[in-house]
Amino acid sequence: MNSLLTAANAVLPITAMMALGFLTKRIGAVKDSSYKDFNWVVFHYCLPLTLFQNVLNADFSKITDMRIFLFAVGGLLLLILLSMAFLKNSSMPDKRKGVVVQALYRTNFAILGLPIVESVYGAGNTAFTSVMIAVCLPFFNIAAVLVLQHYSGTKSNLLGTVKKVLRNPMVVCAIAGVIVKMLGIPVKGLPADIISMITKLTTPLSLFVLGGSIHEDEVKNNSRILAFVTVMRLVVIPLAAITLGALIGWRGVELLTLLVLFGGPVAVSSYPMAAQMGLDGELAAQCILVSTVFVMLSMFAFITGLSMLGLL
């Protein structure tokens, strides 16, 4: 019963906020363009400042096993290579292969990571997850550009990609947090109050936007691809990741962070990138839709199972 309650407490509030965002769109209370504006605020202000605050407040002395960060990045890279190898001889057009590869490795970790860990362990225990976001976010972005360029047939520009990633507000604020913490610069009083007020918007607003960004597109023509992507993204990949993580010896926040990193829904940002680079944007949008609809069920099942095993 305690395991079920833990899972319910983690999943139901998140589901409720996403449902609110979806319903307000359905009844026309909020326009689609407004969700895009909210999303811009989340990615340019709320999430970056949350990362800054969490890194600043983090006790890095408690992060003694750096292997988990190598495990995370190495696992994501392995996913990309295995996905590309699996699809190499497929008759699927390249514009679809690129979308599938991106869907199999790139999750909505930046948005769902903090809310889920916070729901289980409390707001004061998300520092490790914030560091993991700061580590994985640049990899997500660089790899996405390279993968999509490969399948679109355009020439890769690694230096330009790196420069673009380093200008990402979340990366900038994460690095700024590390620098401020290392230099011992105090962030107190009015600046701290302003940052705290903005960061309180992060979880509810990001989930509200995610729910409002769900579009019910026609999925029948892509049902087989979508079923494959959803099962791999929400079941097979996270099961493999947390099994290996548990065997290595990681527990609690670390294992839950790996679960969300490898078992989250397809990243919302994967759609505009795929569409912009000439790949199948419609398929990308459908991958986001289906994985987002089913992720709460898979997360509930995983969190319940891990709690029953005493791993969370």
PEWO-V696680 format. One record per pair of residues at least 24 apart in sequence whose ideal C-beta (glycine too) atoms are under 6 Angstrom apart, sorted by the first residue. I is the first residue (numbers start at 1). J is the second residue. Records with the same first field share a line. If there is no record, write none. Layout:
I = J, J
//
This chain:
3 = 304, 307, 308
4 = 304
6 = 307
7 = 300, 303, 304
9 = 119
10 = 116, 119, 120, 303
11 = 296, 299, 300
14 = 115, 207
15 = 296
17 = 204, 207, 208
18 = 207, 210, 211
21 = 208, 211, 212
22 = 211, 214
25 = 212
35 = 209, 212, 213
38 = 209
39 = 209
42 = 205, 206, 209
44 = 169
46 = 201, 202
47 = 170, 202
48 = 169, 170, 173
49 = 195, 198, 199
50 = 199, 202
51 = 130, 170, 173, 174
52 = 173, 176, 177
53 = 195, 199
54 = 126, 127, 130
55 = 130, 174, 177, 178
56 = 177, 181
58 = 127
68 = 254
69 = 135
72 = 136
73 = 139
76 = 105
79 = 104, 105
80 = 105
94 = 151
95 = 279, 280
96 = 280, 283
97 = 151
98 = 148, 151, 279
99 = 274, 279, 280, 283, 284
101 = 147
102 = 144, 147, 270
103 = 229, 266, 287
104 = 232
106 = 140, 267, 270
107 = 264, 267
108 = 264, 265, 267
109 = 260, 261, 264
111 = 206, 210
112 = 260, 264
113 = 260
115 = 203
116 = 260
117 = 256
121 = 253
125 = 253
128 = 253
129 = 257
132 = 257
134 = 174
137 = 170
138 = 165, 171
141 = 165
144 = 273
148 = 277
152 = 277, 278, 279
213 = 268
214 = 289, 292
217 = 285, 286
219 = 286
222 = 283, 286
226 = 286, 290
229 = 287
230 = 290, 291, 294
233 = 291
234 = 294, 295, 298
237 = 262
238 = 262, 263
246 = 311
251 = 311
255 = 311
256 = 312
259 = 302
265 = 291, 292, 295
266 = 291
//
